[in-house]
């Protein structure tokens, strides 16, 4: 499992819903997953991490933390622009993305079509259905999602922008590689606007194209 795969893989309290309510559209949302990356050929390379999503209207933020890698992505779906904040070789980098960059970064998910199965389960009190899809580069996605909650900003998580609900548990598999996300917490309270502030100092700024060149060096 190389570092590129690890970096790609790495995207409180639980509020129980009132059963029987119609689908609820949510503008503010905090949802955190625990994730595990395993390789069937080498069980010693198991990697654990957390991925937190913060939504407020058209703004979203993704915090990824593991012992090997951490990053923050802030995205404005209305403007079609965002930034990635990360530390590489002791440098704090701020990578700016326009709409074209964002689409390029997430092109493996551009034509995903989910097929719903008859499998169901309850996660944190929410009734969930199973659906499956395949990416253009060979990953099989299995997701359990609830239709009780529907984020107003569906662009916050590119793999699931066409999903009619909120993913609470999912897995990516390709060959011996398995990446599993399980719900740690979900919070429907308002998210502070300061969560989406972009630093104005302390970072070396790069364009998305410059970051790709650095990655290939």
LUMNUTI-758874 format. One record per atom (N, C-alpha, C): residue in three letters; atom name; x, y, z. Coordinates in Angstrom, 3 decimals. Atoms other than C-alpha are relative to their C-alpha. Layout:
<pts>
 res atom        u        v        w
 ALA   CA        X        Y        Z
...
</pts>
This chain:
<pts>
 res atom        u        v        w
 UNK    N    0.856   -1.191    0.000
 UNK   CA    0.000    0.000    0.000
 UNK    C    0.889    1.237    0.000
 UNK    N   -0.902   -1.135    0.063
 UNK   CA    1.744    3.174   -1.147
 UNK    C   -0.630    1.240    0.628
 UNK    N    0.459   -1.204   -0.691
 UNK   CA    1.503    6.658    0.325
 UNK    C   -1.099    0.708   -0.772
 UNK    N    1.038   -0.631    0.805
 UNK   CA   -0.605    7.896   -2.591
 UNK    C   -1.362   -0.603    0.295
 UNK    N    1.260    0.676   -0.312
 UNK   CA   -3.271    5.290   -1.838
 UNK    C   -0.491    0.406    1.371
 UNK    N    0.361   -0.377   -1.359
 UNK   CA   -3.180    6.165    1.861
 UNK    C   -0.570    1.406    0.021
 UNK    N    0.456   -1.382   -0.012
 UNK   CA   -3.553    9.879    1.192
 UNK    C   -1.359    0.135   -0.671
 UNK    N    1.304   -0.057    0.635
 UNK   CA   -6.455    9.275   -1.160
 UNK    C   -1.079   -0.523    0.942
 UNK    N    0.996    0.653   -0.843
 UNK   CA   -8.246    7.002    1.306
 UNK    C   -0.390    0.864    1.196
 UNK    N    0.273   -0.832   -1.149
 UNK   CA   -7.933    9.363    4.208
 UNK    C   -0.592    1.375   -0.384
 UNK    N    1.475   -1.143   -0.357
 UNK   CA  -11.835   11.869    3.929
 UNK    C   -0.069   -0.138    0.744
 UNK    N    1.044   -0.758   -0.579
 UNK   CA  -18.908   13.727   19.670
 UNK    C   -1.101   -0.857    0.612
 UNK    N    1.125    0.692   -0.606
 UNK   CA  -22.247   12.508   20.231
 UNK    C   -1.007   -0.288   -1.091
 UNK    N    0.947    0.452    1.000
 UNK   CA  -25.095   10.820   18.440
 UNK    C   -1.385    0.520    0.330
 UNK    N    1.369   -0.440   -0.171
 UNK   CA  -28.506   12.372   17.972
 UNK    C   -0.915   -1.025   -0.647
 UNK    N    0.904    0.994    0.546
 UNK   CA  -31.224    9.788   17.546
 UNK    C   -1.203    0.685   -0.631
 UNK    N    1.124   -0.639    0.666
 UNK   CA  -34.009   10.630   15.090
 UNK    C   -1.319   -0.426    0.604
 UNK    N    1.344    0.444   -0.326
 UNK   CA  -37.705   10.542   15.751
 UNK    C   -0.475   -0.888   -1.131
 UNK    N    0.382    0.956    1.015
 UNK   CA  -38.820    7.460   13.918
 UNK    C   -1.316    0.418   -0.642
 UNK    N    1.245   -0.231    0.698
 UNK   CA  -41.472    7.866   11.277
 UNK    C   -0.109    1.385   -0.617
 UNK    N    0.057   -1.316    0.603
 UNK   CA  -40.650   11.453   10.279
 UNK    C    0.394   -0.085   -1.471
 UNK    N   -0.355   -0.050    1.416
 UNK   CA  -40.390   12.353    6.602
 UNK    C    1.448    0.436   -0.138
 UNK    N   -1.384   -0.371    0.257
 UNK   CA  -37.031   13.016    4.990
 UNK    C    0.244    1.459    0.380
 UNK    N   -0.330   -1.330   -0.491
 UNK   CA  -35.396   16.038    6.599
 UNK    C    1.214    0.544   -0.728
 UNK    N   -1.134   -0.657    0.641
 UNK   CA  -33.176   18.406    4.634
 UNK    C    0.768    0.798    1.051
 UNK    N   -0.823   -0.649   -1.021
 UNK   CA  -30.272   19.683    6.737
 UNK    C    1.048    0.891   -0.662
 UNK    N   -0.994   -0.937    0.498
 UNK   CA  -28.113   22.728    6.093
 UNK    C    1.278   -0.051    0.807
 UNK    N   -1.160    0.123   -0.889
 UNK   CA  -25.821   22.365    9.122
 UNK    C    0.124   -1.449    0.455
 UNK    N   -0.225    1.405   -0.361
 UNK   CA  -24.268   18.998    9.859
 UNK    C    1.464   -0.220    0.335
 UNK    N   -1.342    0.500   -0.306
 UNK   CA  -21.224   17.509   11.557
 UNK    C   -0.101   -1.513    0.090
 UNK    N    0.013    1.459   -0.028
 UNK   CA  -20.532   13.853   10.883
 UNK    C    1.439   -0.508   -0.043
 UNK    N   -1.363    0.518   -0.139
 UNK   CA  -17.432   11.899   11.879
 UNK    C   -0.025   -1.515   -0.194
 UNK    N   -0.148    1.431    0.231
 UNK   CA  -16.345    8.478   10.687
 UNK    C    1.354   -0.473    0.519
 UNK    N   -1.254    0.708   -0.209
 UNK   CA  -13.705    6.076   11.927
 UNK    C    0.271   -0.828   -1.240
 UNK    N   -0.312    0.774    1.199
 UNK   CA  -11.895    4.482    9.024
 UNK    C    1.184   -0.923    0.251
 UNK    N   -1.060    1.002   -0.093
 UNK   CA   -9.677    1.448    8.662
 UNK    C    0.403   -0.422   -1.408
 UNK    N   -0.537    0.451    1.279
 UNK   CA   -7.448    0.618    5.700
 UNK    C    0.764   -1.290    0.241
 UNK    N   -0.678    1.285   -0.145
 UNK   CA   -6.357   -2.995    5.373
 UNK    C    0.361   -0.551   -1.363
 UNK    N   -0.440    0.687    1.213
 UNK   CA   -4.504   -5.047    2.807
 UNK    C    0.072   -1.481    0.311
 UNK    N    0.077    1.435   -0.279
 UNK   CA   -5.267   -8.757    2.674
 UNK    C    1.351   -0.686   -0.116
 UNK    N   -1.313    0.613    0.185
 UNK   CA   -1.685   -9.477    1.614
 UNK    C    0.964    0.325    1.135
 UNK    N   -0.906   -0.402   -1.081
 UNK   CA   -0.134   -7.716    4.618
 UNK    C   -0.825    0.634    1.119
 UNK    N    0.851   -0.482   -1.088
 UNK   CA   -2.236   -7.409    7.780
 UNK    C    0.728    0.961    0.930
 UNK    N   -0.767   -0.896   -0.869
 UNK   CA    0.589   -5.510    9.527
 UNK    C   -0.129    1.456   -0.428
 UNK    N    0.115   -1.356    0.521
 UNK   CA   -0.170   -2.445    7.390
 UNK    C   -1.384    0.603    0.219
 UNK    N    1.305   -0.556   -0.341
 UNK   CA   -3.527   -1.720    8.989
 UNK    C    0.163    1.454    0.450
 UNK    N   -0.078   -1.426   -0.298
 UNK   CA   -4.109    2.046    9.195
 UNK    C   -1.354    0.487    0.487
 UNK    N    1.231   -0.545   -0.561
 UNK   CA   -6.709    3.745   11.392
 UNK    C    0.023    1.526   -0.106
 UNK    N    0.075   -1.450    0.100
 UNK   CA   -7.910    7.304   10.940
 UNK    C   -1.413    0.463    0.324
 UNK    N    1.332   -0.597   -0.143
 UNK   CA  -10.832    9.671   11.499
 UNK    C   -0.200    1.009   -1.130
 UNK    N    0.358   -0.965    1.039
 UNK   CA  -12.624   11.722    8.859
 UNK    C   -1.242    0.743    0.464
 UNK    N    1.121   -0.816   -0.463
 UNK   CA  -14.861   14.595    9.924
 UNK    C   -0.486    0.939   -1.089
 UNK    N    0.625   -0.906    0.971
 UNK   CA  -17.282   16.480    7.654
 UNK    C   -0.803    1.051    0.758
 UNK    N    0.716   -1.124   -0.598
 UNK   CA  -18.637   19.910    8.595
 UNK    C   -0.710    0.751   -1.130
 UNK    N    0.783   -0.646    1.052
 UNK   CA  -21.452   21.444    6.514
 UNK    C   -0.748    1.195    0.556
 UNK    N    0.795   -1.197   -0.326
 UNK   CA  -22.993   24.893    6.613
 UNK    C   -0.402    0.648   -1.321
 UNK    N    0.432   -0.528    1.291
 UNK   CA  -25.079   25.871    3.599
 UNK    C    0.827   -0.570   -1.125
 UNK    N   -0.817    0.446    1.129
 UNK   CA  -22.891   25.737    0.507
 UNK    C    1.454   -0.257    0.379
 UNK    N   -1.378    0.205   -0.450
 UNK   CA  -19.702   25.483    2.603
 UNK    C    0.168   -1.377    0.623
 UNK    N   -0.314    1.283   -0.625
 UNK   CA  -18.082   22.207    3.594
 UNK    C    1.485   -0.045    0.355
 UNK    N   -1.379    0.192   -0.443
 UNK   CA  -14.927   21.174    5.414
 UNK    C    0.183   -1.477    0.331
 UNK    N   -0.329    1.393   -0.294
 UNK   CA  -13.281   17.754    5.623
 UNK    C    1.342   -0.034    0.724
 UNK    N   -1.226    0.177   -0.776
 UNK   CA  -10.702   16.984    8.334
 UNK    C    0.360   -1.479    0.013
 UNK    N   -0.479    1.379    0.006
 UNK   CA   -8.664   13.791    7.895
 UNK    C    1.223   -0.082    0.902
 UNK    N   -1.115    0.140   -0.936
 UNK   CA   -6.346   12.619   10.664
 UNK    C    0.367   -1.467    0.186
 UNK    N   -0.544    1.324   -0.300
 UNK   CA   -4.155    9.536   10.976
 UNK    C    1.424    0.192    0.508
 UNK    N   -1.383   -0.114   -0.465
 UNK   CA   -0.707    8.748   12.321
 UNK    C    0.965    0.239   -1.154
 UNK    N   -0.868   -0.180    1.158
 UNK   CA    0.665    9.030    8.766
 UNK    C   -0.295    1.255   -0.806
 UNK    N    0.412   -1.059    0.912
 UNK   CA   -1.261   11.859    7.167
 UNK    C   -1.157    0.782    0.600
 UNK    N    1.140   -0.815   -0.409
 UNK   CA   -3.556   14.754    7.948
 UNK    C   -0.194    1.119   -1.014
 UNK    N    0.290   -1.088    0.935
 UNK   CA   -5.288   17.366    5.814
 UNK    C   -1.348    0.614    0.327
 UNK    N    1.283   -0.697   -0.101
 UNK   CA   -8.130   19.882    5.732
 UNK    C   -0.365    0.470   -1.401
 UNK    N    0.501   -0.500    1.278
 UNK   CA  -10.231   20.585    2.644
 UNK    C   -1.231    0.850    0.265
 UNK    N    1.133   -0.913   -0.140
 UNK   CA  -12.575   23.586    2.579
 UNK    C   -0.510    0.309   -1.407
 UNK    N    0.548   -0.135    1.346
 UNK   CA  -14.947   23.878   -0.377
 UNK    C   -1.294    0.802    0.028
 UNK    N    1.210   -0.798    0.177
 UNK   CA  -17.589   26.369   -1.501
 UNK    C   -0.678   -0.480   -1.277
 UNK    N    0.639    0.597    1.176
 UNK   CA  -19.990   24.526   -3.807
 UNK    C   -0.673    1.050   -0.885
 UNK    N    0.628   -1.064    0.788
 UNK   CA  -21.673   27.778   -4.919
 UNK    C    1.035    0.692   -0.882
 UNK    N   -1.066   -0.656    0.759
 UNK   CA  -18.408   29.417   -5.990
 UNK    C    0.793   -0.997   -0.840
 UNK    N   -0.759    1.022    0.714
 UNK   CA  -16.922   26.117   -7.164
 UNK    C    1.488    0.056    0.286
 UNK    N   -1.417   -0.143   -0.333
 UNK   CA  -13.633   26.844   -5.389
 UNK    C    0.268   -0.533    1.396
 UNK    N   -0.354    0.517   -1.312
 UNK   CA  -11.746   25.464   -2.428
 UNK    C    1.494    0.055    0.237
 UNK    N   -1.421    0.083   -0.350
 UNK   CA   -8.438   24.959   -0.651
 UNK    C    0.251   -1.313    0.722
 UNK    N   -0.476    1.143   -0.780
 UNK   CA   -6.483   22.033    0.736
 UNK    C    1.130    0.502    0.878
 UNK    N   -1.050   -0.371   -0.946
 UNK   CA   -4.359   22.619    3.849
 UNK    C    0.676   -1.281    0.470
 UNK    N   -0.706    1.176   -0.472
 UNK   CA   -1.665   20.088    4.647
 UNK    C    1.465    0.335    0.238
 UNK    N   -1.426   -0.165   -0.294
 UNK   CA    1.901   19.687    5.872
 UNK    C    0.773   -1.093   -0.706
 UNK    N   -0.811    0.942    0.770
 UNK   CA    4.469   18.039    3.596
 UNK    C    1.466    0.320    0.238
 UNK    N   -1.440   -0.177   -0.242
 UNK   CA    8.120   17.552    4.594
 UNK    C    0.289    1.260    0.804
 UNK    N   -0.214   -1.144   -0.870
 UNK   CA    7.814   20.199    7.278
 UNK    C   -0.548    1.310   -0.530
 UNK    N    0.585   -1.210    0.569
 UNK   CA    6.135   22.718    4.962
 UNK    C   -1.522   -0.015    0.159
 UNK    N    1.448   -0.142   -0.080
 UNK   CA    2.608   23.987    5.591
 UNK    C   -0.472    0.588   -1.320
 UNK    N    0.398   -0.371    1.349
 UNK   CA    0.928   24.174    2.211
 UNK    C   -1.492    0.342   -0.057
 UNK    N    1.373   -0.365    0.299
 UNK   CA   -2.272   25.885    1.064
 UNK    C   -0.158   -0.102   -1.511
 UNK    N    0.166    0.277    1.430
 UNK   CA   -3.398   24.553   -2.320
 UNK    C   -1.371    0.503   -0.432
 UNK    N    1.266   -0.579    0.457
 UNK   CA   -6.042   26.563   -4.129
 UNK    C   -0.546   -0.785   -1.184
 UNK    N    0.657    0.737    1.072
 UNK   CA   -8.582   24.856   -6.399
 UNK    C   -1.155    0.817   -0.556
 UNK    N    1.186   -0.554    0.630
 UNK   CA  -11.003   26.281   -8.925
 UNK    C   -0.944   -1.157   -0.348
 UNK    N    0.998    1.041    0.294
 UNK   CA  -14.039   24.381  -10.225
 UNK    C    0.585   -1.103   -0.879
 UNK    N   -0.622    0.995    0.878
 UNK   CA  -12.013   22.664  -12.956
 UNK    C    0.929   -0.912    0.790
 UNK    N   -0.897    0.788   -0.850
 UNK   CA   -9.407   21.548  -10.392
 UNK    C   -0.785   -0.982    0.854
 UNK    N    0.828    0.848   -0.868
 UNK   CA  -12.112   20.196   -8.074
 UNK    C   -0.553   -1.194   -0.783
 UNK    N    0.536    1.079    0.825
 UNK   CA  -13.670   18.197  -10.893
 UNK    C    1.082   -0.979   -0.421
 UNK    N   -1.115    0.876    0.372
 UNK   CA  -10.285   16.857  -11.958
 UNK    C    0.395   -0.892    1.176
 UNK    N   -0.379    0.749   -1.195
 UNK   CA   -9.451   15.802   -8.406
 UNK    C   -0.983   -1.130    0.285
 UNK    N    1.049    0.972   -0.333
 UNK   CA  -12.752   13.918   -8.122
 UNK    C   -0.598   -0.682   -1.228
 UNK    N    0.552    0.521    1.249
 UNK   CA  -13.143   12.661  -11.683
 UNK    C   -0.371   -1.474    0.082
 UNK    N    0.355    1.420   -0.110
 UNK   CA  -13.256    8.995  -10.576
 UNK    C   -1.457   -0.180    0.426
 UNK    N    1.383    0.112   -0.482
 UNK   CA  -16.698    9.760   -9.110
 UNK    C   -1.020    0.678   -0.928
 UNK    N    0.862   -0.865    0.805
 UNK   CA  -18.134   11.813  -11.984
 UNK    C   -1.224   -0.714   -0.571
 UNK    N    1.131    0.704    0.618
 UNK   CA  -20.381    9.106  -13.449
 UNK    C   -0.462   -1.188    0.834
 UNK    N    0.422    1.106   -0.856
 UNK   CA  -21.220    6.944  -10.453
 UNK    C   -1.509   -0.198   -0.063
 UNK    N    1.408    0.363   -0.046
 UNK   CA  -24.528    5.137  -10.620
 UNK    C   -0.198   -1.056    1.078
 UNK    N    0.229    0.929   -1.099
 UNK   CA  -25.692    3.513   -7.399
 UNK    C   -1.216   -0.876   -0.282
 UNK    N    1.091    0.957    0.124
 UNK   CA  -27.817    0.388   -7.519
 UNK    C   -0.407   -0.448    1.390
 UNK    N    0.502    0.348   -1.324
 UNK   CA  -29.980   -0.178   -4.469
 UNK    C   -0.287   -1.491    0.095
 UNK    N    0.287    1.413   -0.241
 UNK   CA  -30.188   -3.679   -2.998
 UNK    C   -1.127   -0.110    1.029
 UNK    N    1.037    0.228   -1.013
 UNK   CA  -32.686   -5.256   -0.598
 UNK    C    0.558   -0.042    1.416
 UNK    N   -0.634    0.054   -1.313
 UNK   CA  -30.159   -5.209    2.269
 UNK    C   -0.292    1.287    0.773
 UNK    N    0.243   -1.156   -0.867
 UNK   CA  -31.001   -2.925    5.186
 UNK    C    0.650   -0.227    1.358
 UNK    N   -0.450    0.098   -1.392
 UNK   CA  -29.678   -2.177    8.667
 UNK    C   -0.323    1.309    0.695
 UNK    N    0.225   -1.204   -0.792
 UNK   CA  -30.181    0.324   11.471
 UNK    C    1.326    0.455    0.582
 UNK    N   -1.253   -0.574   -0.494
 UNK   CA  -27.263    2.617   12.313
 UNK    C   -0.328    1.243    0.806
 UNK    N    0.252   -1.132   -0.901
 UNK   CA  -27.487    4.995   15.302
 UNK    C   -1.471    0.396    0.008
 UNK    N    1.417   -0.259   -0.027
 UNK   CA  -31.251    4.663   15.187
 UNK    C   -0.619    0.355   -1.337
 UNK    N    0.487   -0.352    1.324
 UNK   CA  -31.536    5.515   11.491
 UNK    C   -0.141   -1.249   -0.864
 UNK    N    0.207    1.098    0.945
 UNK   CA  -33.017    3.023    9.014
 UNK    C    0.823    0.266   -1.249
 UNK    N   -0.915   -0.174    1.126
 UNK   CA  -30.456    2.489    6.246
 UNK    C   -0.221   -1.063   -1.061
 UNK    N    0.044    0.908    1.143
 UNK   CA  -30.547    0.918    2.807
 UNK    C    1.395   -0.148   -0.570
 UNK    N   -1.297    0.247    0.629
 UNK   CA  -27.617   -0.608    0.958
 UNK    C   -0.060    0.342   -1.488
 UNK    N   -0.133   -0.261    1.433
 UNK   CA  -26.454    0.568   -2.465
 UNK    C    1.443   -0.238   -0.403
 UNK    N   -1.343    0.308    0.479
 UNK   CA  -23.456   -0.267   -4.639
 UNK    C    0.276    0.745   -1.301
 UNK    N   -0.433   -0.657    1.233
 UNK   CA  -21.445    1.429   -7.379
 UNK    C    1.460   -0.357   -0.244
 UNK    N   -1.394    0.256    0.360
 UNK   CA  -18.108    1.102   -9.203
 UNK    C    0.604    1.273   -0.576
 UNK    N   -0.688   -1.171    0.534
 UNK   CA  -15.572    3.857   -9.907
 UNK    C    0.706   -0.359   -1.302
 UNK    N   -0.662    0.206    1.290
 UNK   CA  -13.793    4.324  -13.219
 UNK    C    1.365   -0.669    0.138
 UNK    N   -1.320    0.610   -0.195
 UNK   CA  -10.509    3.117  -11.697
 UNK    C   -0.071   -1.280    0.821
 UNK    N    0.066    1.365   -0.511
 UNK   CA  -11.816   -0.157  -10.312
 UNK    C   -0.368   -0.177    1.454
 UNK    N    0.440    0.169   -1.381
 UNK   CA  -13.021    0.547   -6.768
 UNK    C   -1.489   -0.368    0.029
 UNK    N    1.389    0.352   -0.249
 UNK   CA  -16.232   -1.151   -5.658
 UNK    C   -0.431    0.704    1.288
 UNK    N    0.504   -0.742   -1.154
 UNK   CA  -18.284    1.009   -3.271
 UNK    C   -1.287   -0.656    0.489
 UNK    N    1.222    0.478   -0.647
 UNK   CA  -20.827   -0.415   -0.851
 UNK    C   -0.344    0.979    1.108
 UNK    N    0.378   -1.024   -0.972
 UNK   CA  -22.756    2.121    1.211
 UNK    C   -1.343   -0.339    0.631
 UNK    N    1.283    0.014   -0.695
 UNK   CA  -25.486    2.049    3.833
 UNK    C   -0.350    1.455    0.292
 UNK    N    0.375   -1.402   -0.132
 UNK   CA  -27.375    5.339    3.782
 UNK    C   -1.439    0.129    0.496
 UNK    N    1.349   -0.270   -0.497
 UNK   CA  -30.411    6.832    5.462
 UNK    C   -0.658    1.082   -0.838
 UNK    N    0.782   -1.012    0.704
 UNK   CA  -33.135    8.737    3.656
 UNK    C   -0.701    0.932    0.981
 UNK    N    0.601   -0.879   -1.003
 UNK   CA  -34.235   10.333    6.939
 UNK    C    0.650    1.384   -0.016
 UNK    N   -0.741   -1.261    0.047
 UNK   CA  -31.583   13.038    6.433
 UNK    C    0.570    0.198   -1.396
 UNK    N   -0.546   -0.312    1.318
 UNK   CA  -30.623   14.745    3.193
 UNK    C    0.734    1.336    0.068
 UNK    N   -0.739   -1.265   -0.031
 UNK   CA  -27.812   17.351    3.170
 UNK    C   -0.440    0.924   -1.138
 UNK    N    0.331   -0.967    1.042
 UNK   CA  -28.808   20.509    1.304
 UNK    C    1.160    0.156   -0.982
 UNK    N   -1.208   -0.090    0.830
 UNK   CA  -25.232   20.662    0.008
 UNK    C    0.462   -1.422   -0.321
 UNK    N   -0.334    1.377    0.345
 UNK   CA  -24.839   17.349   -1.806
 UNK    C    1.383   -0.123   -0.635
 UNK    N   -1.326    0.024    0.606
 UNK   CA  -21.458   18.335   -3.281
 UNK    C    1.107   -0.171    1.030
 UNK    N   -1.015    0.038   -1.050
 UNK   CA  -19.694   18.036    0.087
 UNK    C    0.855   -1.260   -0.066
 UNK    N   -0.716    1.274    0.062
 UNK   CA  -18.677   14.404   -0.552
 UNK    C   -0.200   -0.592   -1.392
 UNK    N    0.194    0.350    1.410
 UNK   CA  -18.141   13.692   -4.281
 UNK    C   -0.486   -1.427   -0.287
 UNK    N    0.500    1.336    0.337
 UNK   CA  -18.676    9.890   -4.182
 UNK    C   -1.517   -0.137    0.153
 UNK    N    1.407    0.210   -0.347
 UNK   CA  -22.187   10.349   -2.800
 UNK    C   -0.903    1.173   -0.386
 UNK    N    0.807   -1.176    0.358
 UNK   CA  -23.439   13.525   -4.483
 UNK    C   -1.306   -0.388   -0.690
 UNK    N    1.228    0.444    0.657
 UNK   CA  -26.043   11.486   -6.413
 UNK    C   -0.833   -0.931    0.874
 UNK    N    0.700    0.897   -0.906
 UNK   CA  -27.163    9.494   -3.382
 UNK    C   -1.171    0.737    0.648
 UNK    N    1.197   -0.627   -0.544
 UNK   CA  -30.684   10.222   -2.157
 UNK    C   -0.081   -0.211    1.512
 UNK    N   -0.050    0.166   -1.442
 UNK   CA  -29.722   10.372    1.502
 UNK    C    1.395    0.256    0.527
 UNK    N   -1.267   -0.256   -0.684
 UNK   CA  -26.834   10.504    3.953
 UNK    C    0.727   -1.315    0.266
 UNK    N   -0.745    1.235   -0.261
 UNK   CA  -24.123    7.790    3.996
 UNK    C    0.436   -0.083    1.465
 UNK    N   -0.392    0.196   -1.399
 UNK   CA  -23.599    6.400    7.505
 UNK    C    1.061   -1.082    0.154
 UNK    N   -1.032    1.043   -0.031
 UNK   CA  -21.364    3.429    6.695
 UNK    C    0.310   -0.373   -1.441
 UNK    N   -0.331    0.368    1.377
 UNK   CA  -19.441    2.558    3.550
 UNK    C    1.388   -0.615   -0.085
 UNK    N   -1.263    0.704    0.204
 UNK   CA  -16.542    0.606    2.122
 UNK    C    0.414    0.100   -1.462
 UNK    N   -0.605    0.044    1.324
 UNK   CA  -14.221    0.909   -0.863
 UNK    C    0.891   -1.237   -0.066
 UNK    N   -0.870    1.163    0.156
 UNK   CA  -12.567   -2.271   -2.138
 UNK    C    0.548   -0.042   -1.426
 UNK    N   -0.619    0.253    1.302
 UNK   CA  -10.146   -2.949   -4.965
 UNK    C    1.099   -1.033    0.213
 UNK    N   -0.951    1.066   -0.229
 UNK   CA   -8.316   -6.242   -5.045
 UNK    C    0.106   -0.321    1.484
 UNK    N   -0.227    0.303   -1.414
 UNK   CA   -6.770   -6.832   -1.621
 UNK    C   -0.177    1.207    0.914
 UNK    N    0.123   -1.230   -0.785
 UNK   CA   -7.307   -3.229   -0.509
 UNK    C   -1.443    0.198    0.453
 UNK    N    1.321   -0.251   -0.568
 UNK   CA  -10.254   -2.547    1.814
 UNK    C    0.066    1.273    0.846
 UNK    N    0.059   -1.256   -0.749
 UNK   CA  -11.152    0.907    3.149
 UNK    C   -1.415    0.120    0.547
 UNK    N    1.319    0.068   -0.619
 UNK   CA  -14.031    0.875    5.622
 UNK    C   -0.231    1.212    0.901
 UNK    N    0.387   -1.161   -0.798
 UNK   CA  -15.797    3.880    7.175
 UNK    C   -1.227   -0.356    0.833
 UNK    N    1.141    0.249   -0.891
 UNK   CA  -18.072    3.498   10.202
 UNK    C   -0.313    1.277    0.770
 UNK    N    0.436   -1.220   -0.661
 UNK   CA  -20.093    6.194   11.921
 UNK    C    0.533    0.090    1.424
 UNK    N   -0.438   -0.264   -1.366
 UNK   CA  -18.503    7.687   15.035
 UNK    C   -0.969    0.945    0.702
 UNK    N    0.940   -0.954   -0.598
 UNK   CA  -20.871   10.623   15.623
 UNK    C   -0.695    0.808   -1.072
 UNK    N    0.739   -0.881    0.896
 UNK   CA  -23.467   12.837   14.015
 UNK    C   -0.674    1.078    0.846
 UNK    N    0.469   -1.152   -0.774
 UNK   CA  -24.520   16.303   15.170
 UNK    C   -0.708    0.958   -0.950
 UNK    N    0.777   -0.889    0.858
 UNK   CA  -27.244   18.487   13.660
 UNK    C   -0.016    1.439    0.490
 UNK    N   -0.069   -1.361   -0.504
 UNK   CA  -26.401   21.615   15.664
 UNK    C    0.698    0.924   -1.010
 UNK    N   -0.661   -0.937    0.919
 UNK   CA  -25.283   24.787   13.811
 UNK    C    1.526   -0.097    0.083
 UNK    N   -1.452    0.026    0.080
 UNK   CA  -21.666   24.718   12.655
 UNK    C    0.511    1.437   -0.028
 UNK    N   -0.512   -1.374   -0.008
 UNK   CA  -19.670   27.895   13.482
 UNK    C    0.566    0.399   -1.359
 UNK    N   -0.505   -0.485    1.284
 UNK   CA  -18.894   30.002   10.403
 UNK    C    1.521    0.048   -0.021
 UNK    N   -1.462   -0.080   -0.079
 UNK   CA  -15.304   30.309   11.642
 UNK    C    0.677   -1.306   -0.419
 UNK    N   -0.552    1.300    0.396
 UNK   CA  -14.844   26.617   10.807
 UNK    C    0.490    0.037   -1.440
 UNK    N   -0.312   -0.051    1.425
 UNK   CA  -14.540   27.656    7.161
 UNK    C    0.934    1.149   -0.359
 UNK    N   -0.977   -1.069    0.252
 UNK   CA  -12.050   30.508    7.579
 UNK    C    1.250   -0.587   -0.635
 UNK    N   -1.222    0.430    0.682
 UNK   CA   -9.069   30.179    5.254
 UNK    C    1.171    0.817    0.539
 UNK    N   -1.146   -0.733   -0.566
 UNK   CA   -5.671   31.084    6.796
 UNK    C    0.551    1.035   -0.977
 UNK    N   -0.573   -1.057    0.841
 UNK   CA   -4.128   34.304    5.527
 UNK    C    1.511    0.074    0.145
 UNK    N   -1.455    0.004   -0.171
 UNK   CA   -0.600   33.578    6.742
 UNK    C    0.432   -1.351    0.564
 UNK    N   -0.556    1.222   -0.570
 UNK   CA    1.694   30.771    7.829
 UNK    C    0.052   -1.171   -0.960
 UNK    N    0.031    1.068    0.985
 UNK   CA    1.214   28.717    4.655
 UNK    C    0.679    0.439   -1.294
 UNK    N   -0.504   -0.233    1.353
 UNK   CA    3.046   28.459    1.360
 UNK    C   -1.132   -0.319   -0.974
 UNK    N    1.123    0.189    0.908
 UNK   CA    0.419   28.922   -1.352
 UNK    C    0.454   -0.612   -1.324
 UNK    N   -0.247    0.646    1.275
 UNK   CA    0.339   26.691   -4.428
 UNK    C   -1.295   -0.062   -0.797
 UNK    N    1.153    0.330    0.827
 UNK   CA   -1.979   26.299   -7.362
 UNK    C   -0.147   -1.523   -0.005
 UNK    N    0.221    1.444    0.068
 UNK   CA   -3.490   22.868   -7.887
 UNK    C    1.017   -0.654   -0.946
 UNK    N   -0.968    0.541    0.960
 UNK   CA   -1.216   22.351  -10.915
 UNK    C    1.388   -0.089    0.620
 UNK    N   -1.311    0.038   -0.668
 UNK   CA    1.878   23.232   -8.852
 UNK    C    0.061   -1.137    1.008
 UNK    N   -0.008    1.094   -0.975
 UNK   CA    0.837   20.712   -6.182
 UNK    C    0.164   -1.343   -0.682
 UNK    N   -0.150    1.251    0.738
 UNK   CA    0.586   17.963   -8.791
 UNK    C    1.453   -0.207   -0.430
 UNK    N   -1.412    0.097    0.370
 UNK   CA    4.110   18.738  -10.008
 UNK    C    0.852   -0.393    1.187
 UNK    N   -0.739    0.340   -1.206
 UNK   CA    5.397   18.576   -6.428
 UNK    C   -0.206   -1.466    0.357
 UNK    N    0.317    1.379   -0.333
 UNK   CA    3.653   15.244   -5.916
 UNK    C    0.765   -0.981   -0.859
 UNK    N   -0.675    0.891    0.937
 UNK   CA    5.376   13.777   -8.965
 UNK    C    1.512    0.083    0.044
 UNK    N   -1.464   -0.157   -0.086
 UNK   CA    8.867   14.923   -8.011
 UNK    C    0.630   -1.130    0.808
</pts>
